[in-house]
Amino acid sequence: MIDKRLLKEMPQAKVMVWKQVFMQWLGMLSNIGMVFLFANIFVEMFQDTLTLRNLMLCAIGVILMIIVRMLTSMQASRYSYRASCDVKNHLRQRIYEKLLELKNSYTQHIATSELVQLSVEGVDQLETYFGRYLPQFFYSMLAPLTLFLILVWLDWRSSLVLLVCVPLIPLSIIAVQKFAKKLLSKYWTSYASLGDSFLENLQGLTTLKIYQADGYKHEEMNKEAETFRRITMKVLTMQLNSVSVMDLIAYGGAAIGSIVAMIAYRNGSISLFAVISIVLLSSEFFIPLRLLGSFFHIAMNGIAASAKIFRLLDIPLQEEAKCTLSDEPVVMQLSHVTFAYDQQRVVLQDVSLNVLVNSFVSIVGESGSGKSTIAKLCCGFASDYQGSITVQGIERSSLADASFYKKVMYVTHKPTIIKGSVRENLRMGNPLASDEALWKVLQDVCIADFLQEQDGLDTMLEEGGQNLSGGQRQRLAMARALLADREVYIFDEATSNIDMESEDAILQLIHRLKKEKTVLLITHRLSSVVDSDCIYVMEKGSCVEQGTHEELRRQNGVYERMFKQQQTLEQFYKEQTV
Ligand SMILES: Nc1ncnc2c1ncn2[C@@H]1O[C@H](COP(=O)(O)OP(=O)(O)OP(=O)(O)O)[C@@H](O)[C@H]1O
C-alpha cells in the first residue's frame, strides 16, 4: 500500500504529506471539541439546566471550532496541492533527463506513445497518490487511535469495540489489493497498446487508405478497444464492489459501537454526555479509512504507472563517454566489427573499413546489407558492437558525442526539419552565416528558385517540414549540413528523394567537397561512386569486395554485376524519356 521507493524519490512531497496529516489531525481535534460542546448542550437541555450564558458560551466555542476546522482544511488542501506539484515536476523532470541521457536509444526500450501516456496520465495518477492517498493513509492510522485515547475515558468498552472493528477496512483493502495489482498492470498494458496502435494507424492513414487496409485496421483497433473496455469495466467493478464492502464495515462497526454505548448507558454505567459523544463520534473512527478506500484505486493505478516509470528510469546507461578529439585530422577505422540490433540476428559480420583524411570513401550494396548500420555505429547510435571502431585512434564508445559532431556531419535520407523559418533551419548549421552565404548554399543544392517564389529565407516551415516535398526537405538538410562546414561528411542516401537532374548537381557538389573534406558516401547509385578512392561492397552484412571502381570492375564480382544492372536500367530510363 505504501511504495517505499516513491517516498524516497520525493523527499519534498514527503514533508508536505506530513504537514497535511498534521492539519487533518488538528481538524479532527476541533471536530471532537465541537461534538463535546453539542453533547453538553443536549445534556443541559435534557436536564433543564441550560442557561442563556451557557448557550452563548457553547455557540462561541462551536464557531471557534468551525473556524479552526476551516483553516486546517484549507491549509491541508494547500499542502496537498504543493505535494502534487512537486511530484509532477520532479517525475516529469526525471523522465525528461533520462530521455536526454538515453538519447536516440530510448526507442529501443519504450514506444514513444507509451512514453507520452506515462509522462502525462501516469504522472497525473501519482498526483492523487501523494496529494490525497498518502496523507489519508497516515491520517486514518492516527485518527482512530486519537479517538480511542479520548473516548476511552468516557466508556472503554464501546471505544474498544470501535477500535477493534477499524482494522477490518484495511484487511478488506489488502484482500482487494492482491487482485487489483495484477488487474491494473493488465489495464495499463492494454491502454498503452491501444494508444500505440491508434498513433501508428493515424500516422499511416494515407498508406492504409492506398492499400485499402483501413477497414481491416479499423476492425483490429475495435478489437483492441473492446479488450480495453472489458478490462476497464473489470477495474470499475472491482472498485465498486470493494467500496460496498468498506461501507458495510464502516457503518456496521459504527452501529455496533453505538449499540454497546447505549447498552452501557441503559445499565447506568456511563453518563448521557458519554453516550451522546460516543454515538456522534463513532463514525469518525471509520470515515478516514473509508475515504482512504475511495482513493485507494486511483493510488493503485498510480503505483502501477510508477512501476512503469521506474522501469524507464532504471534503464542502465552506458558509461559516459569522456574522450574528446584533438585538432588533428580525423581518421575513422572499423576493424572486425560485428553487430546485432536484437542479439538474435547479426546484421554486420566482421566488417573492416578505413576512412582516411581527405579521402572519398563509398559504401554500396543491396538494400538491407548493413550500409546504414555502419554509419549509425560510426555516429555512436549503439555501442554494443564487437571489434573496434576508432576515430583518431579513440574507441567510438569512449568518445563524447559533442566532440565527435564538432568534426563530423551525418546527413540521412530522413532529415529532421524544425518548425520555423528557412533561415532558422539553416542557421542551425552556422549561426553566423550571412544571408548571402545562405542563398549561395541554397543555389548549390538547387532549391533557391523555389524559395524565391515563396517568402525567401523567411518562408515558414511546418513541423517536420510538412509543407515541403521529400526532395526539398533533403536539399534543405544538405544546405544546412554544408553550412556547418565540418571536417568529415557522412551522406547516407542523402539524395534518395531528389530528381535525377538535381541529384547530379548535388552529387557534383559532394564531389567538389572531397577536395577539402573527408566524405563517406552511402548510396544505391553506383554511377556516383566511380571517383571514390575506395568503394566497399556490402552483401548480407559482410564486406565482400573493396577497391577503386576500376579494380572492382576487373574483379568481375558483385560490384561488376550491380554496375552492369544499373547501367542497363539507366539506359532504359534514358530511352524511355527521350
Ligand atoms: N533499428 C533496427 N532494429 C532492428 N533491426 C534493424 C534496425 N535497423 C536496421 N535493421 C536491420 O539491419 C539490417 C541492415 O539494415 P541497414 O539499414 O543497415 O541496411 P542498408 O544496407 O542501409 O539498407 P537500405 O539500403 O535499404 O537503407 C536489415 O536487415 C534491417 O532489417
The ligand as a Gaussian input file, in Angstrom:
#p B3LYP/6-31G(d) Opt

LIG

0 1
 N       16.564000      -0.449000     -35.582000
 C       16.682000      -1.682000     -36.060000
 N       16.318000      -2.738000     -35.299000
 C       16.443000      -3.999000     -35.766000
 N       16.939000      -4.315000     -36.972000
 C       17.313000      -3.318000     -37.779000
 C       17.213000      -1.946000     -37.369000
 N       17.680000      -1.169000     -38.367000
 C       18.058000      -1.998000     -39.364000
 N       17.850000      -3.291000     -39.020000
 C       18.173000      -4.468000     -39.810000
 O       19.544000      -4.428000     -40.091000
 C       19.790000      -4.849000     -41.408000
 C       20.661000      -3.822000     -42.110000
 O       19.938000      -2.612000     -42.177000
 P       20.585000      -1.292000     -42.795000
 O       19.590000      -0.194000     -42.648000
 O       21.921000      -1.094000     -42.243000
 O       20.709000      -1.721000     -44.322000
 P       21.032000      -0.837000     -45.592000
 O       22.027000      -1.604000     -46.387000
 O       21.381000       0.556000     -45.205000
 O       19.623000      -0.865000     -46.309000
 P       18.968000       0.243000     -47.267000
 O       19.873000       0.394000     -48.445000
 O       17.660000      -0.346000     -47.630000
 O       18.855000       1.507000     -46.454000
 C       18.458000      -5.015000     -42.084000
 O       18.236000      -6.399000     -42.264000
 C       17.449000      -4.444000     -41.117000
 O       16.317000      -5.280000     -41.051000

